[in-house]
Structures are given as structure tokens and as C-alpha cells.
Amino acid sequence: MNSSRFALIVCGFVALGVRGAAEQSTPAPCSLLTQAQVSGSLGVSTDAGQPIGTTGCTWSSSRIKATVSFWDAGKWDRMKTPLAGMTKTPIGGFGDDAFVASVGTTKQLVSLTVKKGVNAVTFKVYGVENPADQLTMEKALASNALAKM
């Protein structure tokens, strides 16, 4: 095999590897959901998404806030491990795997965390009294966001 042919083959494999890695990279968190999608999911008008560092985004209204946070899916098993005072329940229909975490007894905080490919994404809604309503909103956010991942 001559050296120019070998170089072409190596370049081809490198290009395929880079393309595969790019396809599995983490998207910009604020690009996952439009302001209209978040407002529709929450049932209130929100502002445009504001970055939380490089791994999250938040949308706010006068009383409700939604956040999206990215995590390394390589730590998925540890993320699913129950903690004292926190219940983690598997849920189907989202990504490769998903669970709902709930904390508290009187004023419960619920979040939905989904694994898809190399990413784990947590969806949280704040300012909603009923945990079932909160989870319904988080599921709507996740459905819209996962369609872009």
C-alpha cells in the first residue's frame, strides 16, 4: 500500500471518528427548548432561556421557573442510586433510561432525569405546589428537548 493511499484511509477514519463524536456531543442547553415550548409546558409566559454556566439553562416567569441541567451519563448508575431523604423511581418513555427523584414530605420537590446517549439531563420546575403537576410539566419539557437530541 503506498503512503498516499494509506494517508487517505487514515484521514477517512479520523473524519468518521470526529463526526461520530460531534453527533454525540452535548448541545447548548438553552437551544433545547424555545421560549414558546417552555411557556406552553408551564402554562405561563416565561422569559427567554438564560444560561447557567455551560451546562444549564433557566426560564422564568413571575412565579414559576424551569431549569435544564446536563450531566455526564458515564456516572448514570451513581446518579440513580437512592440517597437519604430522596426517592428515585424509574420511569419509562424517555430517552435510554429515566428516573423521577422526589425530596420532602410536606412540600415536595420533584425532578425528572433522563439519560440519552452520552448525556444525562435533569428537568426541574420550581414554584408549583402540586408535585403531580410539577412532574407533568417536566415531562412536557423533556419530550420537547429530547426531540432535539
C-alpha positions as CSV (number, residue, x, y, z in Angstrom):
1,M,0.0,0.0,0.0
2,N,1.5,3.3,-1.0
3,S,1.8,6.2,1.5
4,S,-0.8,8.5,-0.1
5,R,-3.4,5.7,-0.2
6,F,-2.7,4.9,3.5
7,A,-3.0,8.7,4.3
8,L,-6.4,8.8,2.6
9,I,-7.6,5.8,4.6
10,V,-6.4,7.2,7.9
11,C,-8.0,10.6,7.1
12,G,-11.3,8.8,6.4
13,F,-11.3,7.0,9.7
14,V,-10.3,10.2,11.6
15,A,-13.2,12.1,9.8
16,L,-15.7,9.4,10.7
17,G,-14.5,9.4,14.3
18,V,-14.8,13.2,14.6
19,R,-18.3,13.1,13.0
20,G,-19.4,10.4,15.5
21,A,-18.0,12.3,18.4
22,A,-19.7,15.5,17.3
23,E,-23.1,13.7,16.9
24,Q,-22.8,12.6,20.5
25,S,-21.7,15.9,22.0
26,T,-23.7,17.9,24.4
27,P,-25.9,20.5,22.8
28,A,-26.2,24.1,24.2
29,P,-28.7,23.7,27.0
30,C,-30.7,26.9,26.0
31,S,-31.0,25.6,22.4
32,L,-33.1,22.5,23.5
33,L,-36.3,24.4,24.2
34,T,-37.8,27.5,22.8
35,Q,-39.4,30.2,25.0
36,A,-42.8,29.2,23.5
37,Q,-42.3,25.5,24.3
38,V,-41.4,26.3,27.9
39,S,-44.2,28.8,28.3
40,G,-46.6,26.2,26.8
41,S,-45.3,23.4,29.1
42,L,-45.6,25.6,32.2
43,G,-48.9,27.3,31.3
44,V,-47.4,30.8,31.9
45,S,-45.4,33.3,29.9
46,T,-41.6,32.9,30.6
47,D,-38.6,34.9,29.6
48,A,-36.1,33.6,27.1
49,G,-33.7,31.0,28.4
50,Q,-30.7,32.2,30.4
51,P,-27.5,30.1,30.5
52,I,-26.4,28.6,33.8
53,G,-22.7,28.4,33.1
54,T,-22.1,26.0,30.2
55,T,-24.2,23.1,31.5
56,G,-27.7,24.5,32.2
57,C,-30.4,26.9,31.2
58,T,-33.3,28.6,33.1
59,W,-36.6,30.1,32.0
60,S,-38.5,32.2,34.5
61,S,-41.9,33.8,35.0
62,S,-43.0,35.9,37.9
63,R,-43.8,32.7,40.0
64,I,-42.6,29.6,38.1
65,K,-39.1,28.7,36.9
66,A,-37.9,25.8,34.8
67,T,-34.3,24.5,34.5
68,V,-32.4,22.1,32.3
69,S,-29.0,20.8,33.5
70,F,-26.6,18.5,31.7
71,W,-24.6,15.8,33.5
72,D,-22.1,13.1,32.4
73,A,-24.1,10.0,31.6
74,G,-21.0,7.9,32.4
75,K,-22.0,8.5,36.1
76,W,-25.6,7.3,35.4
77,D,-25.5,4.4,37.8
78,R,-24.4,6.6,40.6
79,M,-27.0,9.2,39.7
80,K,-29.7,6.6,40.0
81,T,-28.6,5.5,43.5
82,P,-31.1,6.5,46.2
83,L,-29.9,8.9,48.8
84,A,-31.2,9.5,52.4
85,G,-34.4,11.5,52.2
86,M,-34.7,11.2,48.4
87,T,-36.8,8.7,46.5
88,K,-35.7,7.8,42.9
89,T,-38.3,5.9,40.8
90,P,-37.6,4.6,37.3
91,I,-39.9,5.9,34.6
92,G,-40.3,4.7,31.0
93,G,-40.8,6.5,27.8
94,F,-37.9,9.0,28.0
95,G,-34.5,8.5,26.3
96,D,-32.4,5.4,27.0
97,D,-33.4,5.4,30.7
98,A,-35.0,7.9,33.2
99,F,-36.0,8.3,36.8
100,V,-38.0,10.7,38.9
101,A,-36.4,12.0,42.1
102,S,-38.6,13.4,44.9
103,V,-37.5,15.1,48.1
104,G,-39.5,16.2,51.1
105,T,-42.8,15.2,52.5
106,T,-44.9,18.3,53.1
107,K,-43.5,20.5,50.3
108,Q,-42.2,18.0,47.8
109,L,-39.6,18.8,45.1
110,V,-39.8,16.6,42.0
111,S,-37.3,16.3,39.2
112,L,-37.0,14.2,36.0
113,T,-33.6,13.0,34.9
114,V,-33.1,11.4,31.5
115,K,-30.2,9.5,30.0
116,K,-29.8,9.8,26.3
117,G,-26.6,8.7,24.6
118,V,-23.6,10.3,26.4
119,N,-25.8,12.9,28.2
120,A,-27.9,12.9,31.3
121,V,-30.3,15.8,31.6
122,T,-32.3,16.9,34.6
123,F,-35.5,18.8,34.2
124,K,-36.8,20.8,37.2
125,V,-39.8,23.1,37.6
126,Y,-40.0,25.3,40.7
127,G,-42.9,27.3,42.1
128,V,-45.7,24.7,41.5
129,E,-47.4,23.4,44.7
130,N,-48.7,20.0,43.4
131,P,-45.9,17.5,42.7
132,A,-48.0,15.7,40.1
133,D,-48.5,19.0,38.2
134,Q,-44.7,19.7,38.5
135,L,-43.9,16.3,37.0
136,T,-46.4,16.7,34.2
137,M,-44.6,20.0,33.3
138,E,-41.2,18.3,33.5
139,K,-42.3,15.5,31.2
140,A,-43.6,18.0,28.6
141,L,-40.2,19.8,28.7
142,A,-38.3,16.6,28.4
143,S,-40.4,15.4,25.4
144,N,-39.7,18.6,23.6
145,A,-36.0,18.7,24.5
146,L,-35.3,15.1,23.7
147,A,-36.7,15.6,20.2
148,K,-33.6,17.8,19.5
149,M,-31.0,15.5,21.0
